[in-house]
Structures are given as C-alpha cells and as structure tokens.
Amino acid sequence: MRAMNFEKAKPMTKEREEFGSDPVIEAYKRDIDRTLIRESLRLTVEERFDALMKLQEFAEELKRAGGREREKQG
C-alpha cells in the first residue's frame, strides 16, 4: 500500500479551490506532527491495536506505581 503525500494533495472540491485554504485548518496543521500520522497509517489495524494495548498496559503500570509510592509516603 502506497502512502499518500498530504502536502501535495489537491483540493477535493471546486468550492475549496475558490475560497483557498481555511485559516483555522492551517493554524492546526502547524501543531500536528503529520509524520506520526503517516507512521500509524502504515501499520495494519492489528498492529495499531497491539500498540494501543501496550500503551494501556503502560498506563496501568504507571497508575499502580503511583499508588504504591503514595502508600509509602503515607
């Protein structure tokens, strides 16, 4: 499967072409790391679920560790 190059994507509608780019969308695009999106889209659905489960396991371990530390401090 070939990855899309979003930087060179053309407007999908004639209306969008007439109005130009949306300044709100352009403002959000500055703060989004699109390389992470591309990397995620290269994964299969199963690989994405595996990554999500690993992240959830990590979050649960952090929560347990925080609880143990609070118990120690009393």
DRENBALUM-679248 format. One record per residue (C-alpha): residue number from 0; residue in three letters; chain; x, y, z. Coordinates in steps of 0.25 Angstrom, whole numbers, plus 5000, padded with zeros to 4 digits. Each point is the difference from the previous one (the first is absolute). Layout:
BEGIN
site nr: NUM	rest: ALA	kette: A	u: X	v: Y	w: Z $
...
This chain:
BEGIN
site nr: 0	rest: MET	kette: A	u: 5000	v: 5000	w: 5000 $
site nr: 1	rest: ARG	kette: A	u: 5005	v: 5013	w: 4996 $
site nr: 2	rest: ALA	kette: A	u: 5001	v: 5012	w: 5010 $
site nr: 3	rest: MET	kette: A	u: 4993	v: 5013	w: 4996 $
site nr: 4	rest: ASN	kette: A	u: 5008	v: 5013	w: 4999 $
site nr: 5	rest: PHE	kette: A	u: 4990	v: 5009	w: 5007 $
site nr: 6	rest: GLU	kette: A	u: 5009	v: 5013	w: 4998 $
site nr: 7	rest: LYS	kette: A	u: 4998	v: 4999	w: 4985 $
site nr: 8	rest: ALA	kette: A	u: 4985	v: 4996	w: 5001 $
site nr: 9	rest: LYS	kette: A	u: 4991	v: 5008	w: 4991 $
site nr: 10	rest: PRO	kette: A	u: 4987	v: 5006	w: 5005 $
site nr: 11	rest: MET	kette: A	u: 4988	v: 4990	w: 4999 $
site nr: 12	rest: THR	kette: A	u: 4990	v: 5010	w: 4995 $
site nr: 13	rest: LYS	kette: A	u: 4999	v: 5011	w: 4991 $
site nr: 14	rest: GLU	kette: A	u: 4994	v: 5009	w: 5012 $
site nr: 15	rest: ARG	kette: A	u: 5012	v: 4997	w: 5008 $
site nr: 16	rest: GLU	kette: A	u: 5009	v: 5004	w: 4988 $
site nr: 17	rest: GLU	kette: A	u: 4992	v: 5014	w: 4999 $
site nr: 18	rest: PHE	kette: A	u: 5001	v: 5003	w: 5015 $
site nr: 19	rest: GLY	kette: A	u: 5014	v: 4996	w: 5002 $
site nr: 20	rest: SER	kette: A	u: 5005	v: 4993	w: 5013 $
site nr: 21	rest: ASP	kette: A	u: 4993	v: 5001	w: 5013 $
site nr: 22	rest: PRO	kette: A	u: 5008	v: 5009	w: 5010 $
site nr: 23	rest: VAL	kette: A	u: 4995	v: 4991	w: 5011 $
site nr: 24	rest: ILE	kette: A	u: 5004	v: 4987	w: 4994 $
site nr: 25	rest: GLU	kette: A	u: 5014	v: 5007	w: 4996 $
site nr: 26	rest: ALA	kette: A	u: 5002	v: 5004	w: 5015 $
site nr: 27	rest: TYR	kette: A	u: 4997	v: 4986	w: 5005 $
site nr: 28	rest: LYS	kette: A	u: 5009	v: 4994	w: 4990 $
site nr: 29	rest: ARG	kette: A	u: 5012	v: 5007	w: 5005 $
site nr: 30	rest: ASP	kette: A	u: 4998	v: 4993	w: 5014 $
site nr: 31	rest: ILE	kette: A	u: 4998	v: 4986	w: 4994 $
site nr: 32	rest: ASP	kette: A	u: 5012	v: 4990	w: 4998 $
site nr: 33	rest: ARG	kette: A	u: 4995	v: 4994	w: 4987 $
site nr: 34	rest: THR	kette: A	u: 5012	v: 4990	w: 5000 $
site nr: 35	rest: LEU	kette: A	u: 4993	v: 4993	w: 5012 $
site nr: 36	rest: ILE	kette: A	u: 4987	v: 4999	w: 4992 $
site nr: 37	rest: ARG	kette: A	u: 5007	v: 4995	w: 4988 $
site nr: 38	rest: GLU	kette: A	u: 5008	v: 4989	w: 5008 $
site nr: 39	rest: SER	kette: A	u: 4987	v: 4996	w: 5007 $
site nr: 40	rest: LEU	kette: A	u: 4993	v: 4999	w: 4986 $
site nr: 41	rest: ARG	kette: A	u: 5011	v: 4991	w: 4995 $
site nr: 42	rest: LEU	kette: A	u: 4996	v: 4990	w: 5011 $
site nr: 43	rest: THR	kette: A	u: 4990	v: 4989	w: 4999 $
site nr: 44	rest: VAL	kette: A	u: 4987	v: 5001	w: 5008 $
site nr: 45	rest: GLU	kette: A	u: 5005	v: 4989	w: 5009 $
site nr: 46	rest: GLU	kette: A	u: 5014	v: 5007	w: 5002 $
site nr: 47	rest: ARG	kette: A	u: 4992	v: 5012	w: 5004 $
site nr: 48	rest: PHE	kette: A	u: 4992	v: 4993	w: 5010 $
site nr: 49	rest: ASP	kette: A	u: 5013	v: 4993	w: 5006 $
site nr: 50	rest: ALA	kette: A	u: 5006	v: 5013	w: 5001 $
site nr: 51	rest: LEU	kette: A	u: 4988	v: 5006	w: 5007 $
site nr: 52	rest: MET	kette: A	u: 4999	v: 4988	w: 5010 $
site nr: 53	rest: LYS	kette: A	u: 5015	v: 5002	w: 5003 $
site nr: 54	rest: LEU	kette: A	u: 4998	v: 5014	w: 5003 $
site nr: 55	rest: GLN	kette: A	u: 4988	v: 4997	w: 5009 $
site nr: 56	rest: GLU	kette: A	u: 5008	v: 4989	w: 5008 $
site nr: 57	rest: PHE	kette: A	u: 5011	v: 5011	w: 5002 $
site nr: 58	rest: ALA	kette: A	u: 4990	v: 5010	w: 5005 $
site nr: 59	rest: GLU	kette: A	u: 4994	v: 4990	w: 5010 $
site nr: 60	rest: GLU	kette: A	u: 5014	v: 4997	w: 5005 $
site nr: 61	rest: LEU	kette: A	u: 5003	v: 5014	w: 5002 $
site nr: 62	rest: LYS	kette: A	u: 4987	v: 5001	w: 5008 $
site nr: 63	rest: ARG	kette: A	u: 5004	v: 4988	w: 5008 $
site nr: 64	rest: ALA	kette: A	u: 5014	v: 5006	w: 5003 $
site nr: 65	rest: GLY	kette: A	u: 4994	v: 5014	w: 5004 $
site nr: 66	rest: GLY	kette: A	u: 4990	v: 4993	w: 5010 $
site nr: 67	rest: ARG	kette: A	u: 5012	v: 4992	w: 5006 $
site nr: 68	rest: GLU	kette: A	u: 5008	v: 5013	w: 5001 $
site nr: 69	rest: ARG	kette: A	u: 4988	v: 5007	w: 5007 $
site nr: 70	rest: GLU	kette: A	u: 4999	v: 4988	w: 5010 $
site nr: 71	rest: LYS	kette: A	u: 5015	v: 5001	w: 5003 $
site nr: 72	rest: GLN	kette: A	u: 4998	v: 5015	w: 5003 $
site nr: 73	rest: GLY	kette: A	u: 4988	v: 4997	w: 5009 $
